[in-house]
Amino acid sequence: MNLLQKLFAPVDMTTGEPWKKIVLFTVPMLLGNIAQQLYNTVDSIIVGNYVGDNALAAVGSAGPIFNLVIVLFIGISVGAGIMVSQYFGAKNREGLSYTIGNSILLTLIATIIMAAVGVIVTRPLLELLNTPESIIDWCASYLYILFIGGVGLAFYNILSGILRGLGDSVSALIYLVVACVLNIGLDLLFVIQFNMGVSGVALATAIAQAVSSILCAIKLYKMKDLFDLNISFIKWNKLYAMNVIKLGVPSGVTQAIFSMSMIVVQSLTNSFGEMFIAANVIVMRVDGFAMMPNFSFGSAMTTYAGQNVGAGAYDRVKTGARQGTLLAAGVSTLVTAAILLVGRQLMGIFTDTEELVILSMHLMQILAVGYIAMAVMQCLCGVMRGAGDTMTPMWISIFETVILRMPLAYIMCYLSRTPELPNGRREYVMVSLLISWIVGTILSCIFYARGKWKTKAVEKAEA
């Protein structure tokens, strides 16, 4: 096997030094996450500079609603990735084939539901959230296009999740980079040349994601040495389809809870006006890059744990969890320090409004220490998910977002009201988020140490 073939071959994470396998798997995924974040970041930069600050606020306000509706295939993606990694680790070809086939079928069903529900709930939700009249039409048009054209995003998430479950994080990276370059080119064409505004940004994203999903499908079709991908395996199989759903639903619920909390808090954010909305958008775009090492290591730990649990190597899982968590915390510390060092320059990319830059930087400084805590949480929750325990991370998410973050944001802002600040101190929106991250990390450490995740393997359940 030559170097190029090795680069694109699935990685068996059940052998070799754990931290080396984790790093080799994480680096392409991290680069892929950077490319994916560029989708939203480039959209925001182009909209902010060529359409205006209100258009930037519109794109940001639409995000939580879109994330809420796409939870169906986020759940399918997670469930499929866990099962694929475990069957791959166990060298179970039939189980792998049925899992992949039924994941594709479930995705097709989910995209139809997503498009129908998304179009129906968009406008009422925007009105319910008191979205300012100045941006509500832009928000609605942006969301309509993404929901109707969301099939590409759905299938990319599922198919790239399957590739990662097989230990192939490089192919997903390459296809995402291709889509990212295409997205940037189409952004510039639709917004600057055709003057399509926010709608042009959404259309560019939908087209680019469709291309990336097609490339993933072609790659999977060629991997016939590992599994079979034909109509007999794509037909409904209750055992495998329900396993994907059972493992994926908690992760989908987790994402739904997070999106709901963002929507509820978005209503509070909207009460502080367009300037704070725009600052929140900028912070969340930079936040996306700050979180990348955490999400990348967390996903790597899911695949690593899944493969080794499938192979029955539990001691190896614990060794990798320790090494991966230390690596993630170290990388997150460096990334956070770099963002704080050049933060003003980063904020200035999105807007030339000095007040907006200063406000955005202040909000980012509040969140800074939370990113390091989240590195630990993502890795430990990733291990639990990979082992088949998707319920514990879900309950942790419910507690930190529903019980803690949402009430805390409103209470802190309410208690800080003054005649000069009738809505309270706006930075408490971010302080509540920081507190929820730290508490969630503490809970993740406790539940990982308890070790119930060791009893949740798919193959054990079937046996």
C-alpha positions in Angstrom: 0.0 0.0 0.0 1.5 3.3 -1.1 1.5 6.5 1.0 -1.6 8.0 -0.7 -3.6 4.8 -0.1 -2.5 4.7 3.5 -3.6 8.3 4.0 -7.2 7.6 2.8 -7.5 4.1 4.3 -9.6 3.5 7.5 -7.6 3.7 10.7 -7.7 0.7 13.1 -7.6 2.4 16.5 -7.5 -0.9 18.4 -3.7 -1.3 18.0 -0.7 1.0 18.5 0.0 3.8 20.9 -3.4 5.3 21.9 -2.3 9.0 21.9 -0.6 8.7 18.5 -3.7 7.1 16.9 -5.9 9.8 18.5 -3.7 12.6 17.2 -3.5 11.1 13.7 -7.3 10.8 13.6 -7.9 14.2 15.2 -5.7 16.4 13.0 -7.7 15.9 9.7 -10.9 16.3 11.7 -9.7 19.5 13.2 -8.8 20.8 9.8 -12.2 19.7 8.6 -13.9 21.6 11.4 -11.9 24.7 10.5 -13.2 24.4 6.9 -16.7 23.8 8.1 -16.6 26.8 10.4 -15.4 28.8 7.4 -18.9 28.3 5.9 -20.5 30.4 8.6 -17.5 32.7 9.1 -17.2 33.7 5.4 -21.0 34.1 5.2 -20.8 36.5 8.1 -17.7 38.4 6.8 -19.2 38.9 3.4 -22.7 39.9 4.7 -21.3 42.2 7.4 -19.0 44.0 4.9 -21.1 44.1 1.8 -24.7 44.2 3.1 -24.4 45.6 6.6 -24.5 45.0 10.4 -28.3 44.3 10.3 -27.8 41.6 7.7 -25.0 40.1 9.9 -27.5 40.1 12.9 -30.1 38.4 10.6 -27.7 35.5 9.8 -26.9 35.0 13.4 -30.5 35.1 14.6 -31.4 32.5 12.1 -28.8 30.0 13.3 -30.5 28.7 16.5 -33.7 28.0 14.6 -32.0 26.1 11.9 -30.0 24.0 14.4 -33.2 23.1 16.2 -34.8 21.6 13.1 -31.8 19.7 11.9 -31.5 17.6 15.1 -33.1 14.6 13.4 -30.1 13.8 11.2 -27.6 15.0 13.9 -29.0 12.2 16.0 -28.8 9.7 13.1 -25.3 10.7 12.4 -24.1 10.1 16.0 -26.0 6.8 16.3 -24.6 5.6 12.9 -21.0 6.6 13.9 -21.1 4.8 17.2 -22.5 1.6 15.6 -20.1 1.7 12.7 -17.1 2.2 14.9 -18.1 -0.8 17.2 -18.9 -3.1 14.3 -15.6 -2.1 12.6 -13.7 -2.8 15.8 -15.5 -6.2 16.1 -14.8 -6.9 12.3 -18.5 -7.6 11.8 -19.1 -7.1 8.1 -22.9 -7.8 8.1 -23.6 -5.6 11.0 -21.5 -2.8 9.4 -23.4 -3.2 6.1 -26.9 -3.1 7.6 -26.0 -0.1 9.8 -24.7 2.0 6.9 -27.7 1.0 4.7 -30.3 1.8 7.3 -28.6 5.1 8.3 -28.9 6.2 4.6 -32.6 5.3 4.6 -33.2 7.1 7.9 -31.5 10.2 6.6 -33.7 10.3 3.5 -36.8 10.2 5.8 -35.3 12.9 8.1 -34.6 15.3 5.2 -38.2 15.2 4.1 -39.4 15.9 7.6 -36.8 18.6 8.1 -37.9 20.5 5.0 -41.6 20.3 5.8 -41.3 21.3 9.5 -38.7 24.0 8.8 -40.8 25.9 6.3 -43.8 25.8 8.6 -42.2 26.9 11.8 -39.7 29.5 10.5 -41.9 32.7 10.5 -43.9 31.9 13.7 -40.7 31.2 15.6 -39.0 34.4 14.4 -42.1 36.4 15.5 -42.3 34.6 18.8 -38.7 35.5 19.6 -39.4 39.2 19.0 -37.0 39.3 16.1 -36.6 43.0 15.1 -38.6 44.1 12.1 -35.5 45.4 10.5 -34.1 41.9 10.1 -37.0 39.4 10.2 -37.5 39.2 6.5 -33.8 38.5 5.9 -33.9 35.8 8.6 -36.9 34.1 7.1 -35.5 34.0 3.5 -32.2 32.7 4.8 -33.9 29.8 6.7 -36.3 28.9 3.9 -33.5 28.3 1.5 -31.4 26.3 4.0 -34.4 24.0 4.9 -35.4 23.3 1.4 -31.8 22.8 0.2 -30.8 21.0 3.4 -30.5 17.5 1.9 -26.8 18.1 1.1 -26.1 19.1 4.7 -28.0 16.1 6.0 -26.2 13.5 3.9 -22.8 15.1 4.4 -23.2 14.9 8.2 -24.4 11.2 8.0 -21.9 10.0 5.4 -18.9 11.8 6.9 -19.9 10.4 10.3 -19.8 6.9 8.8 -16.4 7.6 7.3 -15.1 8.7 10.7 -16.6 5.7 12.4 -14.5 3.6 10.0 -11.4 5.6 11.1 -11.2 7.7 7.9 -11.1 11.4 8.9 -9.0 12.4 5.9 -11.6 11.8 3.1 -14.2 13.8 5.0 -11.6 16.6 5.3 -10.8 16.7 1.6 -14.4 16.8 0.5 -15.2 19.5 3.0 -12.3 21.6 1.8 -13.6 21.3 -1.8 -17.1 22.4 -0.6 -15.6 25.3 1.4 -13.7 26.7 -1.6 -16.9 26.3 -3.7 -18.9 28.0 -0.9 -16.6 31.0 -0.8 -16.6 31.4 -4.5 -20.4 31.2 -4.7 -20.7 33.7 -1.8 -18.7 36.2 -3.6 -20.7 35.6 -6.9 -24.2 35.7 -5.4 -23.7 38.5 -2.9 -21.3 40.9 -4.6 -21.9 40.2 -8.3 -25.6 39.3 -8.3 -26.5 41.4 -5.2 -28.6 38.6 -3.7 -27.8 39.5 -0.1 -28.6 37.1 2.7 -30.5 34.7 0.3 -27.3 34.4 -1.8 -25.3 33.3 1.2 -27.9 30.6 2.0 -28.0 29.4 -1.6 -24.2 29.2 -1.8 -24.1 27.1 1.4 -26.8 24.7 0.2 -25.0 24.0 -3.2 -21.6 23.5 -1.6 -23.0 21.1 1.0 -24.7 19.1 -1.7 -21.3 18.7 -3.5 -19.6 17.4 -0.4 -22.3 14.9 0.3 -22.0 13.5 -3.3 -18.2 13.1 -2.8 -18.7 11.2 0.5 -21.3 8.8 -1.2 -18.8 8.0 -4.0 -16.1 7.2 -1.4 -18.3 4.9 0.6 -19.5 3.1 -2.5 -15.9 2.2 -3.3 -15.1 0.7 0.1 -16.4 -2.7 -0.9 -13.6 -4.5 0.9 -15.1 -3.5 4.3 -18.9 -3.7 3.8 -21.6 -4.1 1.2 -23.7 -1.2 0.0 -26.6 -2.4 -2.1 -30.3 -2.3 -2.1 -30.7 -5.4 0.2 -28.9 -3.6 3.0 -30.6 -0.2 2.4 -34.0 -1.8 3.0 -35.6 -1.2 6.4 -34.2 -3.6 9.1 -35.8 -3.1 12.4 -32.9 -4.2 14.6 -30.2 -2.0 13.0 -32.5 1.0 12.3 -33.8 1.0 15.9 -30.2 0.7 17.3 -29.2 3.8 15.3 -32.3 5.6 16.6 -31.8 4.4 20.1 -28.2 5.6 20.2 -28.8 8.7 18.2 -32.0 10.0 19.8 -30.2 11.1 23.1 -27.6 13.0 21.0 -30.4 14.5 18.9 -32.3 15.5 22.0 -29.1 17.0 23.4 -28.7 19.1 20.3 -32.4 20.0 20.4 -32.1 21.1 24.0 -29.0 23.2 23.2 -30.8 24.8 20.3 -33.9 25.5 22.3 -31.8 27.1 25.0 -30.1 29.2 22.4 -33.5 30.2 21.0 -34.8 31.1 24.5 -31.7 33.1 25.3 -31.8 34.6 21.8 -35.1 36.3 22.9 -33.1 37.8 25.8 -30.3 38.8 23.4 -32.8 40.4 21.1 -34.0 42.6 23.9 -30.6 44.4 24.0 -30.9 45.6 20.4 -29.2 45.1 17.0 -25.7 46.1 18.3 -25.7 43.3 20.9 -27.2 40.8 18.5 -24.4 41.6 16.0 -21.8 41.3 18.7 -23.2 38.0 19.7 -22.9 36.8 16.1 -19.3 37.8 15.9 -18.5 36.1 19.2 -20.2 32.9 18.2 -18.2 32.8 14.9 -14.9 33.2 16.8 -16.3 30.8 19.4 -16.7 28.2 16.7 -12.9 28.3 16.1 -12.2 28.2 19.9 -14.4 25.1 20.3 -12.9 23.3 17.3 -10.1 21.4 19.2 -12.7 20.4 21.8 -15.2 19.0 19.3 -12.5 17.4 17.2 -11.0 15.6 20.1 -14.5 14.7 21.4 -15.4 13.1 18.1 -12.1 11.3 17.9 -12.6 9.9 21.4 -16.1 8.6 20.3 -14.5 6.7 17.4 -11.6 5.5 19.5 -13.8 4.3 22.3 -16.3 2.7 19.9 -13.6 0.7 18.0 -12.0 -0.5 21.2 -15.2 -1.3 23.0 -16.2 -3.3 19.9 -12.9 -5.2 20.3 -13.4 -5.6 24.1 -10.3 -3.6 25.0 -11.6 -1.6 27.9 -8.3 -1.0 29.5 -7.1 0.6 26.3 -10.2 2.8 26.3 -9.3 4.2 29.7 -5.7 4.8 28.7 -6.8 6.6 25.5 -9.4 8.7 27.4 -6.7 9.9 29.8 -4.2 10.7 27.1 -6.8 12.3 24.7 -8.2 14.5 27.4 -4.8 15.9 28.4 -4.0 16.5 24.7 -7.3 18.3 24.2 -6.9 20.5 27.3 -3.4 21.5 26.2 -4.4 22.4 22.6 -7.5 24.3 23.9 -5.3 26.4 26.2 -3.0 27.4 23.3 -5.9 28.2 21.0 -7.7 30.3 23.6 -4.6 32.2 24.4 -4.0 33.0 20.7 -7.6 34.2 20.3 -7.3 36.5 23.3 -4.0 37.8 21.9 -5.3 38.7 18.5 -9.0 39.1 19.4 -9.5 42.7 18.3 -8.0 41.9 14.9 -10.4 38.9 14.6 -13.4 41.0 15.5 -12.4 43.7 13.1 -12.7 41.2 10.2 -16.4 41.2 10.6 -17.1 44.9 11.0 -15.4 48.3 11.0 -17.7 49.6 13.7 -15.4 50.3 16.6 -18.1 50.0 19.3 -19.1 46.6 18.0 -15.4 45.4 18.0 -14.9 46.5 21.6 -18.2 44.9 22.8 -17.4 41.6 21.0 -13.9 41.4 22.5 -15.4 42.0 26.0 -17.8 39.1 25.6 -15.1 36.8 24.3 -12.9 37.5 27.3 -15.7 36.4 29.6 -16.0 33.0 27.9 -12.2 32.4 27.6 -11.6 30.0 30.5 -14.6 28.0 29.7 -13.1 26.6 26.5 -10.4 24.7 28.5 -13.1 23.2 30.7 -15.1 22.2 27.6 -12.1 20.3 26.3 -12.4 17.9 29.2 -16.2 17.6 29.0 -16.2 16.9 25.2 -13.5 14.1 25.5 -15.2 12.3 28.4 -18.6 12.6 26.9 -17.1 11.4 23.6 -15.8 8.2 25.4 -19.2 7.5 26.9 -21.0 8.0 23.6 -18.5 5.7 21.8 -19.1 3.0 24.4 -22.8 3.2 23.6 -23.9 5.4 26.6 -25.5 8.3 24.9 -28.0 8.9 27.7 -25.6 10.3 30.3 -24.2 13.1 28.1 -27.9 13.9 27.3 -28.8 14.3 31.0 -25.7 16.4 31.6 -26.7 18.7 28.7 -30.3 19.0 30.0 -29.0 20.0 33.4 -26.5 22.5 32.3 -28.7 24.2 29.7 -32.3 23.9 30.8 -32.0 23.8 34.6 -28.9 26.1 34.9 -28.0 28.3 31.9 -31.4 29.5 30.7 -32.8 30.5 34.1 -29.5 31.9 35.2 -29.2 34.2 32.2 -32.6 35.7 32.8 -32.3 35.9 36.6 -28.8 37.6 36.4 -30.0 40.1 33.8 -33.2 40.8 35.8 -31.4 41.4 39.1 -28.9 43.8 37.5 -31.6 46.1 36.1 -31.2 49.8 36.8 -32.9 53.0 35.4 -29.9 53.3 33.0 -30.0 49.6 32.1 -33.7 48.7 32.0 -33.0 45.2 30.6 -30.0 44.5 32.9 -26.4 44.0 32.2 -26.0 42.4 28.8 -22.7 40.6 29.6 -24.5 38.3 32.0 -25.8 36.4 28.9 -22.2 35.2 28.5 -21.5 34.8 32.2 -24.4 32.3 32.5 -22.9 30.3 29.6 -19.5 30.2 31.2 -21.0 28.9 34.5 -23.0 26.2 32.7 -19.8 25.0 30.9 -17.9 24.6 34.1 -20.7 22.8 35.9 -21.2 20.5 32.9 -17.5 19.6 33.0 -17.6 18.7 36.6 -20.6 16.4 36.0 -18.9 14.7 33.1 -15.9 13.9 35.2 -18.1 12.4 37.9 -20.2 10.2 35.6 -17.1 9.0 33.6 -15.4 8.0 36.8 -18.5 6.0 37.9 -17.9 3.8 34.8 -21.5 2.7 33.8 -20.6 3.4 30.2 -18.7 0.1 30.2 -21.9 -1.9 30.1 -23.5 -0.2 27.1 -21.8 -1.8 24.0 -24.1 -2.6 21.0 -22.6 -6.0 20.5 -23.1 -6.9 24.2 -26.7 -5.9 24.0 -27.3 -8.0 20.9 -25.5 -11.0 22.4 
